[in-house]
Amino acid sequence: MKSRIEIKYQAKAHFSEQYWLCVQAFVLYTIITSVLSGATAGIAALFLMPPLTVGYSYFCLRVYRGEPGDIGDALTTGFRDYGKSLVGILWMYLFTFLWSLLLIIPGIIKAIAYSMTPYILAERDDVSAKDALILSMKMTDGHKAEIFVMMLSFIGWWLLTALTFGILTFFYTGPYMSISLAGIYDELKMNTAA
């Protein structure tokens, strides 16, 4: 498996190649999910954010691999098997929330364990919503610390983003981190027999 530095390097390289498309996809995803959450008191978000999350995850995965990104795919991929996307992501949110009720640390551990679920749902037609969570736990087994360190490695970018009042989120930090996390999935997938 590639190291964190190699994954981030590849993510940054492919992000740079499709910079404006990646920025547009991230901004569109963020605006849609924010509007859904705010305008409908979260009701529409409950039913539309899961497939949008799956679609955006698929977009990031394609960019990480050096494939052309497609905003249409980012918006529609999760709706192709709407029920599976909806159930898989809602289960992921529910289980993470329940583990978080115990304490923050178990919640973080389980959030990392389930973090590959959107990519699995986007890519694997042969895997059910429930099995996507199980496969995510299997993929992250023994790699949670690496994933956590990857997330922590963006702290400097988030501090810099705060200095720009969040503007850098849209133009660099958000897309770069999203594509890097997709890279972790791609690398773990190659090392997991399923």
Backbone bond lengths (Angstrom), bond angles and torsions (degrees), N, CA, C in turn:
res aa  C-N    CA-C-N  psi(-1)  N-CA   C-N-CA  omega(-1)  CA-C   N-CA-C  phi
1 M - - - 1.447 - - 1.533 108.98 -
2 K 1.331 115.03 142.66 1.461 119.22 178.21 1.520 110.07 -67.00
3 S 1.311 115.52 153.66 1.456 120.54 176.88 1.528 109.96 -75.61
4 R 1.321 115.69 167.13 1.465 121.37 177.51 1.525 110.38 -56.74
5 I 1.321 116.68 -42.40 1.467 121.29 -178.46 1.526 110.55 -64.76
6 E 1.332 116.74 -41.41 1.473 120.52 178.88 1.529 111.16 -66.01
7 I 1.333 116.52 -40.91 1.471 120.44 178.66 1.525 109.65 -62.70
8 K 1.330 116.74 -46.56 1.467 120.04 -179.90 1.528 111.25 -64.98
9 Y 1.303 117.07 -36.36 1.465 120.53 178.75 1.525 110.12 -63.84
10 Q 1.339 116.63 -46.50 1.465 120.30 179.35 1.531 110.37 -65.02
11 A 1.331 116.69 -42.17 1.464 120.56 178.76 1.523 110.53 -59.84
12 K 1.333 116.08 -45.84 1.467 120.38 -178.95 1.529 111.04 -64.37
13 A 1.329 116.81 -40.71 1.465 120.88 -178.86 1.525 110.81 -62.96
14 H 1.324 116.66 -47.73 1.470 119.87 -177.94 1.529 111.60 -74.16
15 F 1.319 116.98 -31.20 1.470 121.29 174.02 1.528 109.17 -62.33
16 S 1.322 116.49 -44.17 1.470 120.97 -179.64 1.521 111.52 -62.59
17 E 1.341 116.69 -37.19 1.469 121.26 -179.84 1.530 112.08 -64.11
18 Q 1.332 116.53 -32.17 1.466 120.84 -177.55 1.533 109.74 -123.42
19 Y 1.322 115.13 39.25 1.459 121.20 -170.61 1.524 114.09 -49.81
20 W 1.326 117.65 -58.66 1.472 119.40 -173.70 1.514 112.05 -66.02
21 L 1.322 117.42 -34.85 1.466 120.19 177.05 1.527 110.44 -64.71
22 C 1.331 116.95 -41.95 1.468 121.19 178.82 1.528 111.00 -65.13
23 V 1.324 116.70 -40.83 1.466 120.74 178.05 1.526 109.40 -63.72
24 Q 1.335 117.23 -45.50 1.463 120.81 179.55 1.528 111.35 -60.34
25 A 1.329 116.76 -44.52 1.465 120.28 -179.48 1.522 110.83 -63.31
26 F 1.337 117.45 -43.29 1.464 120.57 -179.85 1.524 110.88 -65.46
27 V 1.331 117.06 -44.79 1.467 120.99 179.98 1.530 109.84 -62.90
28 L 1.314 116.94 -44.69 1.465 120.54 180.00 1.528 111.11 -62.34
29 Y 1.334 116.43 -45.85 1.466 120.74 178.31 1.530 110.81 -60.17
30 T 1.328 116.13 -45.33 1.465 120.76 -178.94 1.528 111.74 -65.06
31 I 1.314 116.93 -44.02 1.472 120.51 -179.51 1.523 110.64 -64.49
32 I 1.324 116.61 -47.40 1.472 119.73 -178.32 1.522 110.54 -61.03
33 T 1.330 117.38 -47.40 1.472 119.28 -178.10 1.525 111.21 -66.96
34 S 1.337 117.12 -35.28 1.465 120.02 178.30 1.521 111.49 -67.60
35 V 1.326 116.49 -43.94 1.464 120.72 179.66 1.523 109.97 -64.50
36 L 1.329 116.77 -43.36 1.465 119.97 179.13 1.520 111.02 -60.59
37 S 1.321 116.48 -41.37 1.462 120.43 -179.02 1.519 112.06 -68.90
38 G 1.331 116.50 -42.10 1.457 120.08 -175.48 1.510 114.47 -81.49
39 A 1.325 116.65 -44.46 1.462 120.69 -172.37 1.525 113.11 -72.91
40 T 1.304 117.08 -26.17 1.471 119.04 -174.83 1.523 112.02 -117.98
41 A 1.310 116.63 18.32 1.468 122.20 -178.05 1.525 111.27 54.43
42 G 1.325 116.16 28.88 1.456 120.89 174.75 1.515 115.66 89.53
43 I 1.336 118.36 -8.90 1.470 119.79 -177.23 1.527 110.93 -66.56
44 A 1.329 117.22 -51.98 1.472 119.85 178.93 1.524 110.11 -64.09
45 A 1.331 116.40 -36.55 1.459 120.19 -179.92 1.525 111.06 -59.63
46 L 1.311 115.93 -36.97 1.461 120.89 -179.87 1.529 111.64 -59.04
47 F 1.330 116.16 -34.32 1.462 120.25 -176.70 1.528 114.08 -99.14
48 L 1.334 117.56 -18.63 1.460 119.55 -176.34 1.526 114.13 -109.80
49 M 1.338 117.82 -27.03 1.463 119.32 -179.53 1.531 113.55 -66.01
50 P 1.333 119.33 -39.20 1.476 117.53 179.87 1.531 113.81 -57.24
51 P 1.349 119.81 -50.10 1.468 116.85 178.43 1.530 113.28 -67.33
52 L 1.336 117.07 -30.95 1.467 119.15 176.03 1.526 110.92 -66.20
53 T 1.319 116.75 -37.17 1.471 121.39 177.32 1.523 110.54 -63.96
54 V 1.327 116.21 -43.03 1.468 120.81 177.90 1.529 109.45 -62.47
55 G 1.329 116.98 -44.55 1.461 120.68 -179.35 1.527 112.69 -64.53
56 Y 1.329 116.40 -43.64 1.469 119.15 179.55 1.534 110.44 -66.73
57 S 1.319 117.02 -36.59 1.469 120.70 176.99 1.526 110.52 -61.68
58 Y 1.331 115.84 -40.70 1.471 120.60 178.42 1.530 110.53 -64.45
59 F 1.324 116.26 -42.12 1.466 121.06 177.19 1.532 110.23 -56.83
60 C 1.330 116.64 -49.25 1.473 121.68 -179.08 1.517 111.38 -62.15
61 L 1.309 116.46 -38.10 1.458 121.16 179.48 1.531 110.79 -63.93
62 R 1.322 116.25 -43.15 1.472 120.18 178.30 1.530 110.71 -62.44
63 V 1.319 116.89 -42.72 1.464 120.21 179.80 1.520 110.07 -64.00
64 Y 1.338 117.27 -43.98 1.465 120.15 179.64 1.533 110.87 -57.67
65 R 1.315 116.64 -37.99 1.466 121.52 -178.25 1.526 112.47 -77.17
66 G 1.329 116.79 -5.82 1.456 120.08 -178.85 1.515 112.88 85.49
67 E 1.323 116.47 10.61 1.467 121.15 177.55 1.524 108.79 -85.82
68 P 1.328 117.30 156.19 1.467 118.38 179.33 1.526 111.01 -65.74
69 G 1.321 115.98 130.45 1.456 120.66 175.38 1.518 109.87 -74.93
70 D 1.312 116.70 153.09 1.462 121.56 -179.77 1.521 107.61 -140.35
71 I 1.329 116.62 115.17 1.465 119.98 -178.48 1.523 110.39 -64.33
72 G 1.319 117.38 -33.05 1.466 120.47 176.00 1.521 111.27 -58.91
73 D 1.334 116.25 -42.79 1.468 120.65 176.31 1.527 110.51 -63.86
74 A 1.331 115.66 -39.07 1.465 119.54 -179.18 1.522 110.71 -61.53
75 L 1.315 116.64 -32.80 1.469 120.32 -178.62 1.519 113.39 -87.85
76 T 1.338 117.60 -25.93 1.473 118.90 -171.27 1.528 115.97 -111.11
77 T 1.315 118.75 -22.54 1.469 120.59 -174.49 1.522 112.12 -52.90
78 G 1.320 117.52 -44.87 1.461 120.94 -178.58 1.511 114.51 -68.81
79 F 1.343 116.64 -18.05 1.464 120.66 179.97 1.523 112.17 -89.95
80 R 1.326 117.73 -9.25 1.469 120.11 -179.33 1.520 111.16 -64.00
81 D 1.316 116.37 -39.63 1.465 121.44 171.80 1.527 105.67 -125.66
82 Y 1.325 113.69 72.03 1.457 121.68 -171.56 1.527 112.84 -53.13
83 G 1.323 116.37 -47.43 1.463 120.51 -176.99 1.520 112.35 -59.25
84 K 1.317 115.80 -44.38 1.474 119.95 -179.49 1.525 110.66 -66.34
85 S 1.335 117.39 -43.19 1.468 120.62 178.65 1.524 110.53 -62.44
86 L 1.323 115.97 -46.02 1.460 120.94 -178.24 1.522 110.96 -61.61
87 V 1.316 116.54 -52.72 1.464 121.10 -176.59 1.531 110.84 -64.92
88 G 1.327 117.48 -44.11 1.466 120.72 -178.32 1.518 112.91 -60.73
89 I 1.325 116.63 -46.68 1.465 119.97 -178.31 1.531 110.92 -72.15
90 L 1.332 117.36 -39.40 1.467 119.21 178.51 1.526 111.28 -64.48
91 W 1.335 117.11 -39.00 1.475 119.81 175.09 1.525 109.97 -62.40
92 M 1.329 116.03 -42.48 1.467 120.39 179.41 1.532 110.29 -59.41
93 Y 1.341 116.71 -47.37 1.471 120.67 178.88 1.532 111.19 -62.97
94 L 1.324 116.67 -44.53 1.460 121.02 -177.55 1.525 111.20 -62.68
95 F 1.331 116.87 -49.26 1.464 119.62 -178.31 1.524 111.39 -64.73
96 T 1.323 116.59 -38.48 1.469 119.47 177.46 1.522 109.97 -63.31
97 F 1.328 116.55 -43.78 1.468 121.18 179.22 1.528 110.62 -61.57
98 L 1.324 117.00 -45.73 1.470 120.40 -178.39 1.526 111.17 -63.39
99 W 1.322 117.51 -41.69 1.461 120.41 177.44 1.519 110.86 -65.87
100 S 1.336 116.07 -32.73 1.467 119.89 179.27 1.520 112.06 -68.84
101 L 1.328 117.05 -23.56 1.459 120.41 177.94 1.527 111.20 -66.39
102 L 1.328 116.37 -28.06 1.464 119.72 178.88 1.523 110.13 -67.42
103 L 1.302 115.14 -53.88 1.473 123.39 175.99 1.525 106.78 -170.18
104 I 1.294 116.95 168.73 1.460 120.40 -178.18 1.527 111.41 -65.99
105 I 1.321 117.65 -42.97 1.478 121.15 -176.05 1.526 112.04 -60.30
106 P 1.359 119.66 -49.17 1.472 117.85 176.89 1.529 112.39 -59.80
107 G 1.330 117.07 -34.33 1.459 120.91 177.92 1.516 111.84 -64.13
108 I 1.332 116.60 -41.96 1.468 120.68 178.76 1.524 110.24 -66.07
109 I 1.326 116.33 -43.39 1.472 120.59 -179.81 1.518 110.44 -60.69
110 K 1.332 116.81 -44.90 1.466 119.85 -179.19 1.527 111.62 -71.52
111 A 1.329 117.66 -34.92 1.471 119.98 176.10 1.527 109.79 -59.69
112 I 1.326 116.48 -40.87 1.466 120.29 177.63 1.527 109.99 -68.28
113 A 1.337 116.77 -41.45 1.470 120.54 -179.81 1.524 111.80 -60.28
114 Y 1.325 117.13 -36.48 1.471 121.28 -178.14 1.521 112.93 -91.80
115 S 1.325 118.56 -1.21 1.470 122.01 -170.32 1.525 115.10 -65.59
116 M 1.306 118.89 -17.43 1.460 120.93 179.62 1.533 112.35 -87.36
117 T 1.316 117.19 -6.91 1.465 122.42 -175.53 1.526 113.44 -55.08
118 P 1.345 121.01 -47.94 1.469 119.03 -178.49 1.531 113.36 -60.02
119 Y 1.332 116.88 -36.78 1.466 120.30 179.89 1.529 110.60 -69.44
120 I 1.313 115.89 -40.58 1.471 120.40 178.64 1.523 109.47 -63.20
121 L 1.328 116.89 -45.11 1.464 120.41 179.38 1.530 111.37 -62.31
122 A 1.316 117.31 -34.95 1.459 121.30 -179.46 1.514 112.34 -72.60
123 E 1.318 115.86 -33.44 1.463 120.35 -170.07 1.522 115.71 -102.50
124 R 1.289 117.00 -27.48 1.467 120.03 -170.35 1.521 111.49 -111.06
125 D 1.316 116.30 99.07 1.466 120.87 177.32 1.523 111.53 -68.92
126 D 1.330 116.52 -23.42 1.460 121.76 -175.73 1.529 113.50 -85.54
127 V 1.325 117.75 0.51 1.462 121.28 -176.90 1.525 109.25 -112.16
128 S 1.322 116.45 131.02 1.470 121.32 178.57 1.521 110.00 -75.92
129 A 1.329 116.01 169.22 1.470 120.86 179.37 1.526 110.79 -58.82
130 K 1.323 116.65 -45.66 1.466 120.76 -179.63 1.525 110.79 -64.92
131 D 1.324 116.00 -43.32 1.464 119.69 -179.41 1.525 112.17 -67.70
132 A 1.345 117.69 -25.91 1.467 120.89 177.23 1.526 109.73 -63.50
133 L 1.331 117.00 -41.12 1.463 120.17 177.47 1.523 111.05 -66.18
134 I 1.316 116.26 -42.02 1.468 120.78 179.61 1.529 110.07 -63.80
135 L 1.337 116.22 -43.67 1.460 120.29 179.36 1.534 110.83 -65.33
136 S 1.332 117.17 -37.74 1.459 120.97 176.96 1.532 110.41 -60.92
137 M 1.332 116.53 -43.45 1.470 119.60 178.75 1.527 110.69 -63.56
138 K 1.331 115.61 -38.47 1.463 120.09 179.37 1.535 110.46 -66.50
139 M 1.337 116.28 -42.74 1.463 120.36 -178.75 1.522 112.04 -64.58
140 T 1.332 116.67 -38.09 1.470 120.53 -176.06 1.519 113.15 -86.37
141 D 1.325 116.93 -8.82 1.461 120.63 -179.72 1.536 109.27 -60.08
142 G 1.300 115.82 121.72 1.457 121.20 -179.39 1.529 113.51 85.34
143 H 1.345 116.85 -1.34 1.468 120.70 -177.74 1.526 112.61 -124.97
144 K 1.330 117.31 5.81 1.473 120.17 -176.47 1.524 111.82 -61.38
145 A 1.320 116.90 -39.35 1.467 119.88 179.79 1.530 110.34 -63.84
146 E 1.334 117.40 -40.95 1.470 121.02 178.38 1.529 110.86 -62.54
147 I 1.328 116.92 -41.44 1.465 121.30 179.96 1.524 109.63 -66.89
148 F 1.332 116.33 -42.09 1.463 120.66 178.98 1.531 110.78 -62.15
149 V 1.330 116.16 -43.05 1.464 120.47 178.98 1.534 110.13 -64.86
150 M 1.335 116.82 -37.46 1.474 119.98 176.44 1.524 109.81 -59.11
151 M 1.331 116.70 -45.92 1.465 120.51 179.46 1.534 110.69 -63.08
152 L 1.324 115.90 -43.20 1.468 120.14 179.08 1.525 112.46 -64.80
153 S 1.317 116.57 -27.48 1.464 119.92 -177.35 1.532 112.26 -66.29
154 F 1.329 116.83 -10.79 1.471 120.69 178.61 1.529 112.56 -95.53
155 I 1.328 117.52 4.47 1.471 119.77 -178.10 1.532 111.04 -58.27
156 G 1.305 117.46 -42.31 1.464 120.46 178.85 1.522 111.90 -58.84
157 W 1.325 115.54 -41.91 1.466 119.83 178.44 1.521 110.74 -65.71
158 W 1.337 117.12 -38.43 1.470 119.14 -179.45 1.525 111.32 -70.46
159 L 1.335 117.29 -33.10 1.470 119.78 175.14 1.526 110.31 -66.10
160 L 1.330 115.81 -42.69 1.460 120.16 176.74 1.527 110.60 -64.32
161 T 1.328 116.46 -37.19 1.461 121.60 177.41 1.524 110.45 -62.25
162 A 1.311 116.98 -39.78 1.470 121.00 178.79 1.521 110.80 -61.92
163 L 1.324 116.35 -36.43 1.471 120.29 179.00 1.527 112.22 -66.38
164 T 1.342 116.27 -23.78 1.470 120.33 178.90 1.532 110.99 -97.92
165 F 1.343 115.93 16.35 1.469 122.10 -179.13 1.534 112.28 57.32
166 G 1.323 115.94 32.75 1.455 121.82 175.23 1.513 115.34 89.74
167 I 1.312 118.13 -7.40 1.470 120.64 -176.87 1.526 111.40 -61.96
168 L 1.332 116.87 -38.29 1.464 120.86 -179.23 1.536 111.99 -63.60
169 T 1.338 116.75 -22.19 1.466 120.64 176.47 1.517 110.33 -53.49
170 F 1.317 116.07 -46.55 1.463 120.92 -175.10 1.518 113.03 -77.80
171 F 1.312 116.72 -33.93 1.457 119.91 -173.32 1.527 114.52 -95.16
172 Y 1.339 117.22 -7.33 1.459 117.10 178.90 1.530 113.29 -157.01
173 T 1.320 117.41 -63.20 1.462 120.99 -168.64 1.525 113.15 -59.51
174 G 1.319 117.66 -48.45 1.468 121.32 -177.59 1.514 113.17 -60.57
175 P 1.353 117.93 -55.70 1.468 118.40 179.63 1.535 113.01 -63.09
176 Y 1.331 116.98 -40.86 1.466 120.63 -178.55 1.530 110.85 -61.91
177 M 1.318 117.17 -45.78 1.461 120.67 179.56 1.528 110.51 -66.62
178 S 1.313 117.98 -41.56 1.474 121.57 180.00 1.522 111.37 -60.50
179 I 1.321 116.32 -43.76 1.465 120.53 -179.43 1.529 110.52 -70.20
180 S 1.321 117.42 -35.95 1.472 120.69 176.97 1.526 111.13 -64.42
181 L 1.331 117.14 -40.96 1.466 120.22 178.66 1.526 111.05 -67.88
182 A 1.333 116.48 -33.91 1.470 119.34 173.98 1.527 109.78 -63.94
183 G 1.329 115.68 -33.90 1.461 120.19 177.57 1.517 112.42 -63.56
184 I 1.317 116.92 -37.02 1.472 119.62 176.63 1.526 109.62 -60.45
185 Y 1.337 116.17 -45.64 1.475 119.16 178.22 1.526 109.99 -57.61
186 D 1.331 116.97 -47.95 1.459 120.47 -175.93 1.520 111.11 -60.77
187 E 1.325 116.74 -40.19 1.463 120.27 179.50 1.534 111.43 -71.16
188 L 1.338 117.05 -41.24 1.469 119.61 179.20 1.519 111.06 -66.07
189 K 1.335 116.27 -35.94 1.466 120.83 -179.29 1.527 110.92 -59.86
190 M 1.325 115.43 -38.43 1.459 119.37 -179.01 1.529 112.16 -68.32
191 N 1.332 115.92 -21.16 1.470 120.41 -176.78 1.523 112.39 -106.00
192 T 1.351 116.95 9.30 1.459 120.21 -178.68 1.513 109.02 -122.13
193 A 1.304 116.49 123.56 1.469 120.33 175.38 1.519 107.47 -87.16
194 A 1.330 115.69 124.90 1.472 119.23 179.94 1.503 110.06 -146.01
